[in-house]
Amino acid sequence: MSDETMTLEQRINQRMKDAMRAKDGPTKDLMRMIKSEVTKQITSKQHKGQEGDELWLMVIEAYVKSSQK
């Protein structure tokens, strides 16, 4: 499956697997953090039903914003 046909979730999962195989701790940790935050969003009471790439992008954008402070 090429990157163009993969969902953002699939790309992040693949990137995390690649990082684990390469023993790239920082990348692996970042991918896990993103996955964890998406899970928190989905299970939270304020979840507005966003799914798919929209939700993943929202989480990544929030992380980028917070890391720039």
N, C-alpha and C positions, 0 to 999 in steps of 0.2 A: 504494500500500500504506500503510495507516494505521499509526501507532506501535503500536497494540495487537496487530497481526498480525505485526509485524516481530520478528525475534530480536534479542537484545542486540548480536550481532555486526553485523547489518544496520544497526541504529540508530547504532552507533559509526562504521561506514563512512560512513553518510549524514552524520553530524555532522562527520566529518573533511572530506568533500567540501564541505559548506556553509562550513566554516571556511576552507578553501583559497580558495573563491570570494570570501569576504568579507575575505580577507587577515587573518584572525584567528590570528596566530601562536601564542599561548599555548594556545588550544583545539586547534589542529591538532597541536601538539607533544604535548599530553596524549593525544589519541586515538592518535597514532602510538606513544607509549610504551606504552599499554595493549595495542595490537595486538602490539607487539614482545614484551611480557612473556607474552602468551598463547602466542605462537609458541614462546618459550623453554620454557614449561611443557609444551607438547605434545611438543617434541622432547627433553625431558630424560629421563634414565633413570628418574627417580623418578615419572614421570607415571603416575597411577593410573587412567587411562582416563576421567576426567571430560571431558565434552564439552558443547557447547552453552552455554546461559545459565549453567549451574552453574559452569563453568570461568571464564567472563568475570566473573561476580560475585565469585568467589574472588580473582581478580587485582585487581579494583577495590577490594575490601575490604582487601587487603594494602597497596595503595597508600595508601589513606586512613589506615590505621593507621600506616604509616611516615611519612606527612607530618604526623601529629599529634605526633610526638616532638620 
